[in-house]
Amino acid sequence: MDILKLSVYERLRDFNVPAAVLDDIFANQDDLNILIKSWQDLQSGGMTQDEIASKVSEMIFNELDIDPQSIEEK
């Protein structure tokens, strides 16, 4: 896994996106390409990695109807 993918994965884990969800995204090349391109576009637009991870994790939680408060930190 290249550095950008690893960084995105770790950053989204920092924002409590479950590893199982990320594993599904990273296993699907189309989903992964969309995520990486969007991440790079937002970063080029001046957002920090934390800002991007916050927004992306929020979108993931909304799309999957997951309550982030229900996720236990390990």
N, C-alpha and C positions, 0 to 999 in steps of 0.2 A: 504494500500500500504506500503510495507516495506521501510526502510530507503534508501537502494540502489536504488530502483525504483524511489522514490521521488527525490533523489539526481540527478539521471540521467535526469529525466524529467525537473527539475528546471535548471540544467546546460545547457541542450539543448535549453530551453526557453531563457536563458541568451545569447545564440548565435542565437537568432531570428528565431528559428524553430517555425512555427505557432502552436498554441495549437491544432487546428483541425487536423493537421498532426500527432502530438504526440498522440492525443487521439485515432486516427486510429491505430497507431503502438501499443499502450498500450492495446487496446481492442482485438488485435489479438495475442493470446498466442504464436503462432509460431514466429511471428515477434518480439514480446517482448523477447522471449527466445534468439533469435539470437542477438538482441541488447545487452542484459545484458551479455551474454557470451562473445561477442566481446569486450564490455567495460571492463570486468574483465581481459580478455587476454591482452588487451593493457595496462591496469594499472599494471598488473604483469610484463609487459615488460619494465616498468619504465616511461611510459608517465604520465603526470599530468592530472587531470580532465579537465583543460582548453584545453590542447592539444588534448585530446580525443574528447571533445565536438566540438572543431573546425573542426577536421577531419570528425566526424560523421555528423555534420550539413552540411558540404560541400558535403558529399556524398548524403545526403537527398535532398539537393537543386539540385544537378546534376541529380539524378534519377527522380525527379519530374519536372525537367525543370523549376525551380523557380529561379528568379533573386533576390538574397538576398537584393539588393539595392532597390527593389520595395516594400519591406515590411516596413510598417510604424511602428515605435516604439510607444508604448502606455504608 
